[in-house]
Amino acid sequence: MQKGGFNFDLYQRNVELIEKNNYKVPKTTKTGTTIVGVVFSDGVVLGADTRATSGPIVADPNCEKIHRISDYIWCAGAGTAADTENTTGMISLQLELLSLSTGRSPRVRTALTLLKNFLFRYHGYISAALVLGGVDFTGPHLHMIHPHGSTSTLPYISMGSGSLAAMAVLETGYNSKMGEEDAKSLVHQAILSGILNDLGSGGNVDLCVIKHKSMEFFRNIDTTNSKRKFRKKLPYMFKSGSTKILEKEIKEKMEKMEIVNEKENEIEELEEL
Amino acid sequence: MSKKLNFLESSFCKVLRPPQLNLRIIKPSSMAVFAFVLFALFIVFAGVIYDLIVEPPSIGVEYVSIFQYNGSTIVAMAGKNCVAIAGDTRFGVRNQTVALDSNRIFKINNRTLFGMTGLNTDILTLRESFKFQMNLYNLEEEREISPKTFAHNVAQTLYSKRFGPYFITPIIAGLEGEDYTPFLCATDLIGAMEFPKSFVVAGTGEESLMGVCETFYKENMEPDELFEVISQCLLAAVDRDALSGWGSVVHVLTKDGITTKRLRTRKD
């Protein structure tokens, strides 16, 4: 069975396959993305779009980019989808074990340090750009983490390919005395501007509002981009039998087999002999 | 004769004189000559060997994806308490078709079907690896794995090879829970999962497949209609993909069992 950690067994074979034969490196699913975080008077609001791309094709039009690190610490991720999911998952379990062993509720700063140390070890090869936000006993915190392991602590953050579009909205609308509703609408507008102006972002808007001992996750709060207006009303109907079949095989569901007692008796008889 | 030569000598040779080079006559030893000839021969042969083996002449298939080395297509769709998974059965090496009956869709248990596209050698390796893991799971847990858990297992196996990945795109289709709710999952080559409710596509024909599936898919289809829709989608898409085709197989999974049907496709 496999031990934990990364396995580099196939690295040599892949180098020879790809580089020596001049094949292109295959595309991984990326989250082009617009992710945004804003601190307001009582807590933090995180927002993200929901498009995952594989090259120019949309692989998943409605994926979840806001990941749970702990009950009141959440993280939005941009970059390679597998990397953001697995990195946040790994740090989430490390934080849980740490909080169980220390007997204290986890801090946002601990998650930040765990994430930046992990990413720095891989020198940017794990392509995960994260917006980490949460409320712990010291108050609300918001941090941005780059794939190489550098971090910043700011009152409002945008990352991903749509970060410029989102930052334009944030710079215009942010003020340090915002309430919850203002912050929510600001993040919503920022994500929408990313969705509309950036090709790598699209789909619906997800919001996550974290306050002291409370978390509300608004999945798909805005779906105006997903509803196709001019869809054909009567779908295509295929009559039964329109596809010609060469062979047909039906396998019924197999139940578990029960051990029959007769064989045990046979074995006993042999032993006597 | 001598008069003619004297004329040539007198006219040309007076103007054109050979330069006065004070050259020393080199007389190399026989061993030195032998060494020089041997060295020249070595250079020539080394060049020939390099040209033939290290950079062999080949049909220039440059800057093409490794996924197009074998070429295959798989699609899975969800219906009402049923799922269907369909794929082509061509096994080819670049432009040549080697076999017409290669199966890339495998049954994990009564509730889960698993298909892979991409490099054939990795498909076969991972088939054995998952068979081993599932046998161990059945022995340890004394129950059958649910499709969702199996999907997470696949993603974890693929992500452990993040920096030297298997070149496959897996698709997991199954029926989850007591209600037999349809479950679909597709991941990329390093295990980033997506869980759509309608259909998943993978392989060299995935772009055409996305188009036809978006058009023909309806929600809550019964197994018969689901079979028709997924077959038409697959047939349309492999017609537009040079690397897939040459036969196809469709599995429809309901709570009563699996119905497998083989379809005729274009053989080109």
Chai-1 contact restraints between the chains, C-beta under 6 A:
chainA,res_idxA,chainB,res_idxB,connection_type,confidence,min_distance_angstrom,max_distance_angstrom,comment,restraint_id
A,F6,B,R162,contact,1.0,0.0,6.0,A-B,restraint_1
A,N7,B,S160,contact,1.0,0.0,6.0,A-B,restraint_2
A,N7,B,K161,contact,1.0,0.0,6.0,A-B,restraint_3
A,F8,B,G164,contact,1.0,0.0,6.0,A-B,restraint_4
A,L10,B,K161,contact,1.0,0.0,6.0,A-B,restraint_5
A,L10,B,G164,contact,1.0,0.0,6.0,A-B,restraint_6
A,Y11,B,G164,contact,1.0,0.0,6.0,A-B,restraint_7
A,N14,B,G164,contact,1.0,0.0,6.0,A-B,restraint_8
A,N22,B,E62,contact,1.0,0.0,6.0,A-B,restraint_9
A,Y23,B,I66,contact,1.0,0.0,6.0,A-B,restraint_10
A,K24,B,Y63,contact,1.0,0.0,6.0,A-B,restraint_11
A,K24,B,S65,contact,1.0,0.0,6.0,A-B,restraint_12
A,P26,B,S65,contact,1.0,0.0,6.0,A-B,restraint_13
A,P26,B,F67,contact,1.0,0.0,6.0,A-B,restraint_14
A,P26,B,L189,contact,1.0,0.0,6.0,A-B,restraint_15
A,T28,B,D188,contact,1.0,0.0,6.0,A-B,restraint_16
A,T28,B,I190,contact,1.0,0.0,6.0,A-B,restraint_17
A,T29,B,D188,contact,1.0,0.0,6.0,A-B,restraint_18
A,T29,B,A192,contact,1.0,0.0,6.0,A-B,restraint_19
A,D60,B,E194,contact,1.0,0.0,6.0,A-B,restraint_20
A,C63,B,E194,contact,1.0,0.0,6.0,A-B,restraint_21
A,A81,B,A192,contact,1.0,0.0,6.0,A-B,restraint_22
A,A82,B,Y159,contact,1.0,0.0,6.0,A-B,restraint_23
A,A82,B,I190,contact,1.0,0.0,6.0,A-B,restraint_24
A,A82,B,G191,contact,1.0,0.0,6.0,A-B,restraint_25
A,A82,B,A192,contact,1.0,0.0,6.0,A-B,restraint_26
A,N86,B,Y159,contact,1.0,0.0,6.0,A-B,restraint_27
A,P235,B,K218,contact,1.0,0.0,6.0,A-B,restraint_28
A,Y236,B,F216,contact,1.0,0.0,6.0,A-B,restraint_29
A,F238,B,E228,contact,1.0,0.0,6.0,A-B,restraint_30
A,F238,B,V229,contact,1.0,0.0,6.0,A-B,restraint_31
A,F238,B,Q232,contact,1.0,0.0,6.0,A-B,restraint_32
A,S240,B,D224,contact,1.0,0.0,6.0,A-B,restraint_33
A,S242,B,E228,contact,1.0,0.0,6.0,A-B,restraint_34
A,T243,B,E228,contact,1.0,0.0,6.0,A-B,restraint_35
A,T243,B,S231,contact,1.0,0.0,6.0,A-B,restraint_36
A,I245,B,K261,contact,1.0,0.0,6.0,A-B,restraint_37
A,L246,B,R262,contact,1.0,0.0,6.0,A-B,restraint_38
A,L246,B,R264,contact,1.0,0.0,6.0,A-B,restraint_39
A,E247,B,R262,contact,1.0,0.0,6.0,A-B,restraint_40
A,K248,B,K261,contact,1.0,0.0,6.0,A-B,restraint_41
A,E249,B,T260,contact,1.0,0.0,6.0,A-B,restraint_42
A,I250,B,T259,contact,1.0,0.0,6.0,A-B,restraint_43
A,K251,B,G257,contact,1.0,0.0,6.0,A-B,restraint_44
A,K251,B,I258,contact,1.0,0.0,6.0,A-B,restraint_45
A,E252,B,G257,contact,1.0,0.0,6.0,A-B,restraint_46
A,K253,B,N110,contact,1.0,0.0,6.0,A-B,restraint_47
A,K253,B,G257,contact,1.0,0.0,6.0,A-B,restraint_48
